[in-house]
Amino acid sequence: MHCEYRIESRGKGLCGGYRRKLYFPVIIFVWVLCVAPKASGSTLLGANPTSLSFGNVPASCRNTLTVTLSNPGTDNVEVSQVVVTGGRFTASGISLPLVLAPGQSSALSVIFAPTTTGSFTGGLSIVSNATNSPTVVSLSGTGVAVQLGVSAASLNFGSVTMGSSSTQTVTLSNYATTSISISQVSVNGAAFSISGLPLPLTLTTGQNATFNAIFAPTASGSLTGSIWIISNAINSPTRVFLWGNGAMPAVNLSSAGLSFASQTVGTTSSPQAVTLTNTGNAPLTTSSLGVSGPNASDFVQTNNCGGSVAAGANCTISVTFTPSARGVRTAALSVADNASGSPQMVSLSGTGTSSAAVVSLSSTSLAFGNQPVQMTSSAQTVTLTNTGNAALSITTLAVTGTNASDFAETNICGSSVAAGANCTIAVMFTPCATGARAAVLSISDNANGSPHTVSLSGTGSHDVILSWTASATPGVMGYDVYRGTNSGGESSTPLNSTPINGTTYTDGNVTAGVTYYYVVTAVASDDVTQSANSNEVAATVPSP
């Protein structure tokens, strides 16, 4: 209440009738104006509901109800204090100071936790700057004796892999002095169920009964539920709260397919690997890991996964390819497990190629030209290279053909040439007679196109071989040979272009059936001075 006190006084002015500021006080009347506080209605705090009844709560248990605080006004409301009376009641859920803007609300939890039996009352007083502060909510509840007890008010099953289940035992006990009849049991939460509790069930005083609570997760993540037991006990319904975590493995493969390069039939490729990672939150159990498909036997897998892969872990599976036939070969690596999408598949493919040696010759023909009869030529060579992917087995290597005896071969090939290796075959020509001579170097082996051949050719020709005794005269640098077809008619031009540094000379440019005459001179070191002719010799070239 606000009161204003006012006094009015009036006076008459002195001194010739004009008004002065000095008044003679005369009390005319006094009044008191009392005004009640004016509530603008702009700062209010609402509470809903304004009373909470917790009903029957077993001693040593608790029950929680909610009060919603709201600001229906036009100004902010600041809650500075929450006071709870009654001894068995407490409040939680807000932090002070709490400021509610116009139209805003906040939930406040009130807990009733009787420790003994009996009726209890209390109050919730919310102190704020609202004009209706404190805002009061009345509280009431009754603590009752536990008649039907449970061995656990809550069950935590922990993490359970989807597709499997976990079971815990719950014991019901009759603490009452009379029998308790259990008429109904309901389970909330799709992942939870019970078994082993026949209904209706009557428990005499002191009697116990057990049943199974089962957690079989249907989804991953945290899952909750409850069991409600309806009976004629004072503390009915009796509740058991349920918690569990649904765990699920998940498979990630580093590759959906392995493709092998062309591989020789019967040989094994280098391994290729695929990494299996368990990206889920539960162990991955592998029941089988193998290769299946049209050409399963061509692929072999080796893995370090074992029977289980922990959440977040990985393992490697290696695969090799050993084609049993030519052409495209396919199969699939199959991993059967407890993850979604099982079995996990990795496609496998490769191409089998022929296992064969391939012969490559540096030359397919050797031409020796003219060669004196019974004289052996210098060697010519052929290089044999095995360009295939298998060892070359040589059965025979020989010279065959019309004049086979005029040619001889020497080789370092032996009976086998490894893939990618080579060897050299040397051939020499010793004509047995004059004229064209021909033969074939033949190589029989296990490569396609066997036998592999090199044609051999040469011409046999007669020659005249001269030899003499070296001159005893000092300063001789060599010898010149002169020839003619008549005795004493040798040419003045030597057969040799430069002095011969030796005591033999072969004249291969002769004609069969012709008789040739020869003399030799010694040539001095000045390459000008020559000795007299040696004695003349004659040689007749045989006719063919």
Secondary structure, DSSP 4 states (H G I P E B T S, - for coil): -EEEEEEEE-----STT---S-----EEEEEEEEEPPPP-SSS--EEESSEEEEEEEETT--EEEEEEEE--SSS-EEEEEEEEESSSEEEES--SSEEE-TT-EEEEEEEE--SSSEEEEEEEEEEESSTTPSEEEEEEEEEE--SEEES-SEEEEEEEETT--EEEEEEEEE-SSS-EEEEEEEEESTTEEEES--SSEEE-TT-EEEEEEEE--SSSEEEEEEEEEEESSTTPSEEEEEEEEEE---EEES-SEEEPPPEETT--PPPEEEEEEE-SSS-EEEEEEEEESTTGGGEEEEES-TTEE-TT-EEEEEEEE--SSSEEEEEEEEEEESSTTPSEEEEEEEEEE-----EEES-SEEEEEEEETT-PPPPEEEEEEE-SSSPEEEEEEEEESTTGGGEEEEES-TTEE-TT-EEEEEEEE--SSSEEEEEEEEEEESSTTPSEEEEEEEEEE--EEEE-PPP-STTEEEEEEEEESSTT---SS-SSSS-BSSSEEEE----TT-EEEEEEEEEETTSS-B------EEEEPPP-
